[in-house]
């Protein structure tokens, strides 16, 4: 971004000499401000997409955690049933079984 552009030449004739420098400084600040706003908009869009992804992952992992917990409970129940079956099939009582 240069200080002087072809579109500025017409404006240069209408602006008094002692204000020209300030006019071009103002134009450059406006351009820089526009660039900063555009970068902020891009970051905001990117952050919004990242937040949507985070929510999606949280929901997905929440479902996996529920499945895991219920799967763990099912697994624990299977182990208990297998242990009971093993207790019944033993020819002699174990030290942990109740008479």
Beta strands, then each sheet from edge to edge (+ up, - down):
end
